[in-house]
């Protein structure tokens, strides 16, 4: 999911949705010990009955205004038309990392003592929650494929700024390591089936078979080195293409976004050579009705969406300007978080329909810590 990273007919009001409480915790608790973790399973997740996610659905965490110090964040599944379903509650300090495409598994993280990270996997079908304290700091985590039956993690190898490369690992839900995939890869993006992953590094791009661990090199676009993988797309008849943001090796120019066909290696530039504000391009999405939409990287993590045309890029008016941080684009809809000022916590999740130039508020009423958008149909 790449994110890209998320049909219900529940049309309850926001106040009703936020009043939904998770199922009572199960009385039994079991522990599983691995070489690096002690994983505990309990029954604190919501029971089955959650919606299945489809392209354009959003998943967000909300800490309501005025919430007491003991109250956690509400996790909501939100349809493209704004219908909200509160599926469970996660800890106040947790960060939502990913959600499986069928909506069953919710992956979140929490900083633990001693520089460790707690990996938390909730199974909404069984109502169980698995908490795994891992003896390392982790910068990011992501579920694999649409099923989300494995977790990709980026392990920091040293707490000191000594240039030690991070290690990317494939783990089970209980935290045990299936295999190490390599160093300096970050957290890769996977295909919808969870068969392979593509990651960017300072040495170009790497493709990894998640079953065997076999790795192969994908050439970076000419004149570019460090690349960041965004998502893998497929028309169902080919392996697909990976969208990557790459930086020029000469130090001159700005970041550009490319699509690289994983079968032929053909590279297509998705963004104009010059970003209007000069900061560079962050991401891009191809569309059949136009060349597509791209986001320009600005200060304070703002990512302004622009329509790509044969002549360059034109502004898309969402009504929020640089206060908008684009989360994802699915079809003709731009989904983004809106904050009141530079670096402030988001207070609104919005969706802009570029065909009608209208913006809809999907979620408000508190602090929105994290939001993801589903790109695929389950």
Secondary structure as UniProt FT lines:
FT   TURN            2..3
FT   HELIX           14..18
FT   STRAND          30..33
FT   STRAND          37..42
FT   TURN            55..56
FT   STRAND          58..64
FT   TURN            65..66
FT   TURN            69..70
FT   STRAND          73..78
FT   TURN            80..81
FT   STRAND          84..90
FT   TURN            92..93
FT   STRAND          95..99
FT   TURN            101..102
FT   STRAND          105..111
FT   HELIX           113..115
FT   STRAND          117..123
FT   TURN            124..127
FT   STRAND          128..134
FT   STRAND          138..143
FT   TURN            145..148
FT   STRAND          151..155
FT   STRAND          167..171
FT   TURN            173..174
FT   STRAND          177..183
FT   STRAND          189..190
FT   TURN            192..193
FT   STRAND          196..201
FT   TURN            202..203
FT   STRAND          204..209
FT   TURN            210..212
FT   STRAND          215..218
FT   TURN            222..223
FT   STRAND          224..233
FT   STRAND          241..248
FT   TURN            249..250
FT   STRAND          256..261
FT   TURN            262..264
FT   STRAND          267..269
FT   TURN            276..277
FT   STRAND          281..287
FT   TURN            288..289
FT   STRAND          290..297
FT   HELIX           299..301
FT   STRAND          303..309
FT   TURN            310..311
FT   STRAND          312..315
FT   HELIX           321..323
FT   STRAND          324..330
FT   TURN            331..332
FT   STRAND          333..338
FT   TURN            342..343
FT   STRAND          346..353
FT   TURN            354..357
FT   STRAND          358..373
//
